[in-house]
Amino acid sequence: MSERLDCGYVAERVHRFLDGELTETEADELRLHIHACDHCLDETDLIDALKRLVSRACACPQAPPTLRAKIVTEIHRVTFTRVEIREIG
């Protein structure tokens, strides 16, 4: 295993790993670390589960009309406040 392969290195690349965006060599290196490290395995499993959940939730073609109406109503209720930061001195 490469010396550069620590938990931080894996964390920076786990999304690309799960999306199949790494080279085969990079993916193999990460896979070896992930399966040898309980922390990274847990984190990878969690991220993978969240990605699947979001993907499944986004598969719905359209929100129900009642939900869409509530969202539009809430959007129109939103007010904006301008915040200005000035240096005192």
Number of C-alpha atoms within 10 A of each C-alpha: 10 8 5 9 13 15 14 11 11 19 16 10 16 23 16 13 20 15 11 11 13 16 11 11 9 12 18 14 15 25 17 12 19 22 13 11 13 11 12 21 15 13 14 20 14 12 15 16 12 12 15 12 12 11 11 10 10 11 9 9 7 9 11 9 9 8 11 12 12 10 13 10 11 10 10 8 9 8 7 6 6 5 6 5 5 6 4 4 3
